[in-house]
Amino acid sequence: MISVPGFEGRRVAVFGLGRSGITAARALQAGGATPILWDDGEAGRAQAIGEGFTVEDLAAADWSDFAALVLSPGAPLTHPRPHWTVDLARAAGVPVLGDIELFARALAARPKDQRPRVVAITGTNGKSTTTALIGWVLKSAGLTVHVGGNIGVGVLALPEPTPDAVYVIEVSSYQLDLTTTFAPDVAILTNISPDHLDRHGGMDGYVAAKARIFAGQGADGVALVGVDDTWGQGIASRLSQRVIAISSNPSPLGGEGGSRSETDEGFVGPSSAGGQPEDTAPSSERLRRPPSPPRGEGYVALPGAVLKDGQIIADLTAARSLPGRHNAQNAAFAYATARALGVTHDAAVAGLLSFPGLAHRMEAVGRLGSVRFINDSKATNADAARQALASYRSVFWIAGGVPKAGGIADLADLFPRIAKAYLIGDAAPAFAATLADTPHVIARTLDDAVAAAAADAAFAGGDQIVLLSPACASFDQFKDFEARGEAFRAAVLALGAVPETAS
């Protein structure tokens, strides 16, 4: 655990006693503060009491005595309206912080030569895989690495800092909204597409929250920015620190030279026949991509390869856990981060090729005859599902749940790749209407969808892919995307499929 100094002998309000809240309370107490905890749920309060914390109804508390409010990222800071604790804190002039800000202050309290290095990753899609991949590459290179934040272990529950350590931290837009001094050595923005707009008051607020990952960096900081969207381009163009652009557009960054094979859709990596990964950027998608910003250095990510200055620097065709263009982008972020931290080229590439993959992100979970089952339950919006759908020439697609704004209309250019869709959850009727003439059936439950998709894929013959990439939140039928992914895995194995592991 990381103790948080700076509040010795003072009362700190902590609202929201999920993973981040209860961990923040422990870290504050270890640093000498007196945390005062509250949660709207009885279970959270009971856990806090069981650990010996002071639990007090913050609605009736004296806020003039609080040094800070530590707010759960699940509670709104500004929109649709501020949480009631935020209103009380602001009325009393009490600063509102989050666990990432406490982490930043704990590191800043140490002498400069005793601080660890920090890599922080955010973005609408790809941040969890990128976080895990960076952690893997750095560990493989022999560094002392701690991975956490919005993925896995809460950031304050990670081991106490040592000068040789590297913290690889995934941060959400909610967490970034609650930061003021966070200053990672390497800050990464994978991409931006509309998401969580209700919590940020629209797209401008969402983009501003994501951009905060770079705000505390000084001249020595390194900013890695995905520039395949206009928001990333705009952010990259305004930064004054060292900027490394990551693009899947070969023209502005990659040049035209180098040893690579190109079609009108870009680099062709592994064979796309028989359900194998293929180019993830159809021509229509490539045409609507704006050009990347011309300034700064950069890497180009194409299916099966990472390029710099038109030359392939990492051949990913042997990396079974990194199929498609989007995973090549994840690899480019990981490679650039490793090199920025002093890892050799050979060690960085070796780490990429040995990455075992991340559960629920394009995870191969089993094979039944010639049918492979891919678990992409983490795809909770259409843009994330695009990456998975575009990775295969033909799929039997399982989708649905609680739909996001816009549904799947933006995926229409990929409908020809859908052999048949199996629709589940609340979104099923709307998705069926959008799919129109694309073969589909409303399966309602995930178990029914898996069984039907497996039967149809087997009947089709040859190598086939059954893909769970829901393009929806999971909360109508499951606790979270992880529970949905595990249910998919269980349903696949119940059919007699042989578990599949990356090699």
N, C-alpha and C positions, 0 to 999 in steps of 0.2 A: 504494500500500500504506500501511496505517496502522501506524506503529511503536508498540510497547507498552513504555512505561517502567516502572520500579518493580522490575525484577529485574536491574539492572546487575551484571555480574560473578558472577551466581549461576546455578547449574544448575537447569533446569526440565525435568521429565519431560514428554514429549508422547507419548501413546499414541493410535494410530489415524491412519494417514497418507493418508486420503482428502482431499477438497477442504478441509475445515475444518482438519484436523490439519497438513497441510504448509503451509498459509497461516499458521496460528498460529505455526509454527516460524520462518517467515520474519519475521513481525512481531516476535516475541520477540528474534530475533537482531538485527534492525534497532534495537531498543531497548536493546541492550547485554547481553542475557542469553546464556547458553550452553545452548541447547536440546539435550536428550538424547532421541533419537527411537527408537521401537520400534513395530512392527506385526506381527501374526501372519502376514501375507501377505508372501511374498518380493518381490512386485512393488512394494509400498509401501516396503520397506526399500531396494530397489535404486534407486528414484527419490530417496530421501533421500540415499543415498551419492553418487549422481550429482550432487546439488546441493551436496555438500561438508559435509553435516551429520554430526554424530557419531551413529552408530547403535549402541545398546547394549541388550542383553537386560535389560529392566527387572526381570525375575524374579530376576536375580542382582545387581542394583545395590544400592548403599548409599543407602538412602532418607533417612538422616539428613542427607544433603548437598543434598537437593532443596528448593527454595523453594516449589514448587507442582507439582501434576500437572494438565496440560491434557488432558482426556479427550474423545475423539471422542463426539459425541452418539449414535453408533451403538452404543456400549458401555454396558451397563446400570449405572446409579448405585446403584440399590437393589433392583430386582426384574427377573426372578424371583429373582436373587441378585446382589449387587454383583460387578462385574468384579474379577478378581484384582488388578489395579493399584489399584483403590479400596481393597481390603482392606489392601494394603501401605502405601498412602498414609495411611490412617487410623491404622494401627498406629504409624506414625512421626510422627503429628501434622502431616502435610503437607496443606494445603488442596487441594481438588479443584475445578478451574475449567473453564469452557468458553470458546469463542471469543467469545460475546456478552459474557461478563464481562470478558474482556480488552479488548474494544472499549469497554465502559463505563469501565474504569479508564484507558484511553488518553485518553478525552475528559475525565474528571475531573481528570487531571493538568494540564490546560491552565487558564490564568486564565479566570475565569467569563465575561468579556466576549469571550473568544476561542473559545468553544465553539460548535459548530454546534447546530442543533436536530435532534431525533430523533423520528421517528414509528415506533412499533413495532406490529406486527400479529400476533395469534395467533388461534386458533380451530380447531375441528374441521374445518369446511368453509368455503370462500370466502376463506381468508386470502391465497392467491396472487393471485386476481383483484383482491381489494381492495388488496393491495400494489401491483400493477401499475397499477391505476386511479388510486390516490392519486399515485403517481409521475408518471403522465401528466398529471393535472390540475395538479399543482404546476409541472411543467416548462412546460406550456402557458401558465401564468400568469407565466412569466418567472423563476422561482426556479432557483437552482443545486441540482440534486437528484441524489442517488446512491441507487440502488435495489439491494438485495442481501440477504444473510443466507441464509435457508433457500430462497430463490428466486434463481436465476441465480448471481451472483458472491458468494463467501463474504465475510462482513462485513469481515474484516481485509484483504481484497484491494481494497476500495474506495479511492478517492483519499484522500490525506491531508486531514485536516479544515481547513476555512477557516471564518471566522465567519459568512459569508453562506450556507453550505451547509445543506441539509436532508437527513438520512439517513432513508430509508424502508426499514425493516428487517422482513422476515418472520422470525418466531421460532417454533420448534416447542416442544412441551412438553418434549422431551428437552433442548433448549438452555436453556429457562427453569429446569429443575431444577438447572442448573449455574451459576446467577447468584446473586449476593448484593447487588450495588450498582447494578444496571442501573436507570436512572431516565429513561425517555423523557419528552419533553415532552408528547407525545400517545400514549397507550397504548390499543390497540383489542383488544377481544375480540369476534369476530364471532358466535360461537355455541359451544355445547358439546353433544355427543352422545357416547355411549360409543365409545371408540376407544383403542387402545394400552393396554388395561387390564392386560395382562401385564407391561408395563414400569413401571407405576405402582402395582401392587398393588391394583388395583380402582378404582372410580369416584371415591372420595374423594381418592385420590392424584392421579388425573388432573386433577380439578377444581382441587386445590390447586396443581398445577404451572401450569395456565393462569392462575390468579389471581396468580401471582408477577409477571406483567407490570406490575401496578399497585403492587407492594409498595414500590418505591423512589421513587415519585412523591411530591413534596412538595405543599404547598398550592397551588403554581402549576401543577401538572400538570393535564392534561385526560384524563379517562377516558371512552372511548366503549364502551358495553357493549350487545351484542345481548341483548334481554330476552324473546325468544320461548321460552326454556326456563327451567325453574326454577333451574338452576344459575347462569345469567347474572343472573337476578333476585336471587338470594341474594348474589352477589358485589357487584352494584350497590348493594344496600341497606347494605352494610357499609363502603363507601368514604367517605372524608372529603373527598377532593379534588372538584373540579368534575366532575360526572357528566352525560354526555349519553347518554340511552337511545335505542336504535334498535329499532323494533318493526314488525312487519307486522300488528299488531292495532290498528285505527283507534280503538277506543273510549277506552282510557285516555290515550293521548298525542295523538291527532289531533283529538279532538272530533268533532262531527257537522256542523260548518259547512263552508264552502269550496265551490269550484266543482269538483265531481267527480261522476261517475256511479257508483252503487253497486248491486250486487245482493246477494243473501244471501251471496255468496262474496266480496264486496269490490269494489274499484275494477276496472273493466274498461278496460284500456289498448288496445293494438293489437288489431285484429280477430283472433278466434281461429279463424276459418274457414280451411279449406284448409291446415292444417299450420302456421299462424302462431302465435306465442307467445300464450298466454292466461293467465288467473289461475292462479297456482301453488298456491292453497290451497283444496282441496275443502272443502265444508261440514263434513265429519267432522273434518278436520284443524283447521279454525278452532275447532270446538267444544272440542277437547281442549287448545287453547292456554290456559295460565293467564294471568291479567291481568298487565300490566306494572307495575312499581313506580311509585307515584304521585309520588315526589319527583323533583326535578331536571327539566331541560329535555329535550326529545326530538324525534325525527323519526319519521314513519311512512313505511314503504316499501310501496307497493302496485304491482302490475304497471303499468308505464308512467308512474309518478310518484313523487316524493318530496314529502311534505307536512310542514308545521309549523303547529301551531295550527289544523288543519283546512283550511289553504290549500295549494294546489299551489305549491311553490317551484321545482320542476324537472320539466318535462314531458319524459319520456324516450321518447315514442313515436317520435321520429326517431332514437333511438340504437340502431342495428341490432345493435350488439355487446352490448347490455344487455337481453336479453329476460327476461321472467318476474319473479316477485316476488323471488327470491333475488338477481338482479342489481340490482333496485331497492334492496335492502338494501345491496349493495356500493356503489352510487351514494350512498346516504345517508351511509355511513361516509366516503366520499371527500369529499362536499360539506361535512360537518361538520368534517372535518380541515382542509380548505382554509380554511374560514371562521375556524377557531381559530388558524390561522397568518397571518391577515390578508389572505387573498385575497378580492377582491371577489366579490359574488354573481354578477355577469355573467360574470366570468372563470371561476369555478368551474363554472357551468352549461355554458359553452362547452367546457370541458375534458371534461366528462362526455359531451357529444354527439359529440365528435370521437374518442373512445376507439376504437382499432382492434380491441380484443379481445386475448385471451391464448390462445396455442396450447394445445390439449387441454382447454379449458374452454368448453363450449358453442360450439365453433368451427365455423363453416360452412366445410366444406372443398371442396365441389363440388356441382354440379347436373347431373343426367342427365335431360333432358326436364323433367318436372314434379316429379321426385323430388330432394329436398335431403338432403344427408348431413351430419350433425352429429357432430363429434368431441368427446366429453366423457370422454376416457380418464382424466382426473384424478379421476373419481368412483370412488374406491377403496373406498367403503362404501355401505351402503344409504341412509343419510341424504343423502349427496351425490347419489346417483342419483335420489332423490325430487325434488330440485329440477329436474332435467332432465326427468324423465317428466311432472311436473306442469306443465311449461311448454308442452305441446302437447296438443291434444285427442285426437290419435290418432298412434301411432308404431309403426314396425317396429323392435323393440328388440333390440340385440345386447348380451348380458350374460354374465358369467362370468369365471373366473380362479381365484385362490386366495380362498375365501370368508372373510369376517369372521364373528364370532360373531353368531348370529341369522339369518344369510343374508339373504333378501329377504322374510321373513314380514311385516315391518312395512310393506311396500309394497302389501299386499293391496288397500287402498282405491283404488290407482291401476291395478290390473290391468284394469279396464274400458277404460282408455285404450290398452292394448296390442293393436294389430291382430294382431301375431304376434311371438313372441320367438324369438331365435336364440341358443342357449346354447353357450358355448365353455369349454374348460379343465376344471380339476378340479371346479369347482362345478356343471357341467352336470347331472349326475343329480339332485343335491339341489334345484337350482333348478327342474328339470322337475317334481319331486314337489310343490314348493310352488305352482307355477303351476297344477297340476291341469288344470281344464277351459279355462284360458286358452290359446289357440292357441300352440303352440311346437314347436320342433324342436331336437334336439341336433345342432349343426353341427360341434362339436369345434374346428375351426380358425377363425381370424378371416377368412382369405380366403374360405373356404366360406360363412361367415355373411354376409359382405358381398355375395357373388354371389347367394345365395338371397334375402336381404332386398331387394336391388335389383330382382330379377325379380318378387317378390311385390308390391312397392310400385308398380312400373310397371303390373302387371296390374290392380291396384286402381283405377287411373285417378285423375285429378285431382291436386291438390297433395298430396304425401305427404312424410313425414319418415322417414329411416332414421337411427336414433340409436344411437351407441356410448356407453353409459353403464354400465360393467361391474359396478358395485357390489362390486368385488373388487380385491384386489391382483393384480399382473401377473406375479408371479415364476414361475409354472408354465410360461409360454410366452415371456416377454419379460424383458429386463433391468430395465425400469422402465416406469412409465405413459407416459413420453414415447416410448419405443421402440414401445409398443403403439399409441399415437396416430399415430405416423408410419407404422406398418404399415397402419393403417386408411386413412390418406390415400393411401398408395400403391395399396392395393387399389381404392379408389374411382376414382382417376385411371386405373387400368389398365382399368376398364370403359368408359372414354371420357368420363367426367364432365368438365365444364368447371370449372376451379378457380374458387372463389368467394371474393371479398375483401369485407371490410366497407367500407361507404361512408358 
